[in-house]
Structures are given as C-alpha cells and as structure tokens.
Amino acid sequence: MNKYLSVQTKKIIGKILFYGLVFVLTIIFISPFLVMVLTSFKTNNDAFTIPVKLLPREWVAENYPAALAAIPYFKYMGNTAFITFVSICGQLLVTPMVAYSLAKIKWKGADIISGLVMATMMVPITVTMVPMYKIYSMLGLTNTYVPLILPAFFGKAFYIVIARQFFAGIPNSLLEAAKIDGASEFQRFYKIALPLCKSVMTTIGIYAFLDAWSDYLYPLIFITKPDRYTLSLGLQQYMSEYSVDWARLMAAAVVFVLPVIICFAVFQKNFVEGIATSGLKA
Amino acid sequence: MKRRKLNQTQRDFVNGLLFASPWIIGFFAFSVYPLISSLYYSFTKFNAVTSPEWVGLDNFIDIINDSLVWKSLGNTLFMVFVSTPVNLFVALLLASIVCSNFKGRGFVRTAFFLPSIIPMVAATMVWIWMFDPTYGYINNVLSWFGINGPAWLMDADYTKWALVIMGTWNTGTTMLVCMASLQSVPKSYYESAEIDGAGKISKFFNITIPCIAHVLVYQAVLGMINAFQYFQQVYIITTANSGVKGGGAAGGPENSILMYPLYIFRNAFSYLKMGKASAMAWLLFIVVALMTIIMTKVTKKVTENAGGE
C-alpha cells in the first residue's frame, strides 16, 4: 500500500514538474512576441518610465499611424512585396524543372549536379558578396532590384532538394505509361509530374515568400538609396537617431511580422513537412 | 542527308541537361564565378572604385598581423563551440517535450517553432529592446527575483551570452528535425526495455540517444557551419547600438561581438578593403568546406542508417 502510494505520488510530482517546465518554456518562447505587441501599445514615455510595467499604463494605438508615417512605410512595403512576388514566381518556375531532371530523368549528370546543389548551400555568402557587388556595380545594377530578384530564376539549392525528394517519390510507372502513349519528356513533366506536386510547390512558395520578405543582407549590400529600401532596411531608420523610439519601432515591427504570422497560420502543415523531410535547415 | 536520330540515352542526356540548365547557369554565375574571382581578389588591393591591383600575399600578412582578426575569430569560435551545443540541447529538449502527449501540445509546438520564421531584423530588434539594461523586460523580470541583471549587450562580459540566449529562441527548425527523428525510433525498443525494468532516464540515454545519434551529429556539424557564418544579427545590434552610450562601435563593446564574418563585411563595405575582405572570406570558405566534407560523411551514415534510399 505504501509503495503503491509513493509510486502514485511520484507520478503526480513528475507530472507537475513536466507541466511546470512546459509552462515556463512556453512563456519564455512567446514573451518576445508579447513584448513586441505590448510595447507597441505603450506611449514612448511609458516605455521609458521606471518601474517598468509589463502592461501599458495606458493603452494607446497612436504608435501605429505614427510609425507608418515616420518613414515611407507603405513605399517600402510595396518594394518588399514586389521583390517577394517576383522571387516566388521565379522559384516556382525553375525549382520543379531542375528537381525533375535530377529525380526523374536518367542521365549522367543527375548525380553530379545533385551533389553540387548540396555543396552550393555551404558556400558562405561572405565569399561571394564582394565579386557579386563588383559585377553588379560595374553593370550599373546596384540600387535596382535585379541583384535581389535575379538569383530566384536560377533556383535555390534548399528548394531544389525538397522538390527532388518529392519527385523521387512519384512512381516511375506513371511516367512510363505516358511515355508509351507517346508523351514527350516535357509533357510528362508538365502534365503528369507537376500536377502531383502541388503541396510541395506550396511549401516552396511559402519558403520563397519568407526568404524574400525577410531578406536583409542582399538589400543591405545592393540598395543604398532610401527610396528603394525594403522593409528590413527601413526598420533601421527608427534607430538611426540618438534615441530609439521603441514604441513606434515595435509597432512597425508588428506590421512587418504580421504577414509572416498569417502565412504560418494558414500553411502550418507545409512548414513542418518541408523541414522535417529534408532535415536540412539548422 | 539523313539526320541521325538520337538514341534513348542521348535523348535523356539532352533533356536532363535542358531541364537542369537554369540551375547550372546559376551555379556558374552565382557560385563558381564569385568563388574564383574572390580567390583572385584575395591577392589584390582594391576598393569599390579602383580596379584590383596585384599585391601578392600582402593581404594574408595583413590578416595575420591584425589583432582584430584574431579577436573576431575568437568570438566566432565562441559561437561555434558554445552556442551550437546549447542550441542543440535546447532543440532536443523542446522536441522531446513536443513528442510527449499532453493537452495544449499543438499550441506549445507553435510557440516553440514560430520564432524561427520571424524576420531576423524584427526579431533582433525585439531582443535589443528586451536586453536594455534599464528599461528592458529581461532585467525587470530578473529583479522580481532579486537578481540585478547585467548590462547584456552593453557589457563586453555578457554580450556573447546574450547572443547565446537569442540563439536558443531560434531553434524551431532544429527542433522539428529532432522531433521527426525521435518519432522514428521504434516503439518496440522502449517496450522491451520497460520489460527489463528500465526507467525513463535510462531509456533516454540507452535507446533514444543511440537511435538518433547520427541526426544529432549531423545537426551539430550543420549548426557549427552556420555558426561560422553568423553575423547578420550582430551587424544589426552593432549598428543599432553604435549611437548609444556604452554600445561600442563597429564590433560592440570592446569588439566583443565582432564576429569574423562581420569583420569581413566591415572590411569590404565600411573600410573598402575589398582585397583583404576577400582573403579573409576565402580562409573562412576553406574551414566551412572542410566541415562540409565531414558532414557529407555523416550524411552517408544517415542514409545508411535509414536503410539507404
């Protein structure tokens, strides 16, 4: 009886500890989001008053219109949206073609190229940035969106790897049946393989959206004219003075992050699948 | 004249090449060309305006004699050998939590994963604000427990630890990979261990860890490769804090967060020593390439363990 009780108590204590740990960790992980949102509803004076209160002393929404007016926010958002849209189109056009070649066409290069695709993922951007800057500035293409958009039309390794894995799972018999019916390679790709990979294309589209929307380094290197800025660069304008207006900055950040959160809420499943199957991103 | 018809192998070759051609062109334009020309640049001296002028090994001699290079290398190695293991540990902890059954599991998983897709600029700015010594949330929460928090990003002794904390918030993707591998451990292993009377902890170390070891090693090497290239966050932090008292200049307080790649970037685009930057970058590339080779070896093991593809 005693022993039974102690096992029971042990179990209960274990459960309490587990839930306690989960609770604390969850709070820690969502706290930056809370800080962002709560600060955005404080007055700037409130944010800089001791003692610091978690909740705003007085809830105000004025930071939002003020933040969006302080910098050409909507212009930057338009710039970012344009780059993002074109990048997604480029990736969705090229990725399936390349992935199909690597997974479904039997040719000598497939293995070599697959290896090279993996290898390029590891080339540090710091190695390539100086020559790319040099060549783009020689062509007079800095302060245009060409350096940000062009790479999308040549495929990104991470997306190709995900798509290749998916294509590899399509039964060869399907493609061979079409071949016997006289379908060309392109028709087999376009009419049979492509319609089967809607979900993986969605996943890639989402990643392309996130990558382009959040990109910081390329705009930083290639865009110096303020009216060409993307949101990533624009956000820093709140910080360039001696004091940072944190309440406004957080409001601007909330608006910047919101599309990403919405995207996640809608396509949650695709995020998990893409990463879990490829195991690539760290 | 009769045109010779291509046989199947030849046709496949042409088609394969054609379908893959965008990537192949991009590979030469965006990887091969920059790699080779930056190797050439590393033996030259030039800025954005002048054209490269051959200087032999001058850049490399300059690098060896530049104390900031060594300082930045030390900072980067800190990220590689401290931040990476911490991140992996956190990711594994989060993954094992999310793999167990409890109410609200979906919400918790979202809370753990979501940070990793937040645009880095926004995320870094929130952390700069939270780390504010006086008005930041972190030190205020610490003060509830009577802890007098450090100045974090303003104090050279704590800057890197602040980065480590920031990094753990970003382990969502690693967590998902760990989760997938945890779920792939056969249940029967645990069951037979239970019959032998194994406890939870013993099961974790004797079954779980060995079963997912290859994934952990792979993620560790990948994490280290990424840590060698870690710099956008510190660029944002140093730029944001450069006007603030105690924030330090180009490399944070006492250059304590001047990462090696950040120093490359500063050399290239702030000091316009593009030759030196290229030389530094190539040294980094060699290190990363070596680590990649190690990782490919591990990858092979991963596929072998998974029964081959």
Interface residues (C-beta under 8 A of the other chain):
Chain A: F18 Y19 L21 V22 L25 T26 F29 I30 S31 P32 F33 V35 M36 T39 A47 F48 I50 P51 V52 L54 V94 M97 V98 Y100 S101 L102 I105 K106 W107 K108 G109 A110 I113 L116 V117 M118 A119 T120 M122 V123 P124 I125 T126 V127 T128 M129 V130 P131 M132 Y133 K134 I135 S137 P151 F153 F154 G155 I160 A168 E185 F189 L210 W213 S214 Y216 L217 L220 I221 S232 L235 Q236 M239 S240 E241 Y242 V244 W246 L249 M250 A253 F256 V257 V260 I261 F264 Q268 F271 V272 I275 A276 T277 G279 L280 K281 A282
Chain B: T9 R11 D12 F13 N15 G16 L17 L18 F19 A20 P22 W23 I24 I25 G26 F27 A29 F30 S31 Y33 P34 L35 S37 S38 Y41 A48 L94 I97 S100 F102 F107 V108 T110 A111 F112 F113 L114 P115 I117 I118 P119 M120 V121 A122 A123 M125 V126 W127 W129 M130 T134 Y135 G136 Y137 N140 W169 T173 T174 L176 V177 M179 A180 S181 V215 Y218 Q219 L222 G223 I225 N226 F228 Q229 F231 Q232 Y235 I236 T239 A240 G243 V244 P261 I264 F265 A268 F269 M274 A277 S278 M280 A281 W282 L284 F285 V288 A289 M291 T292 T296 V302 E309
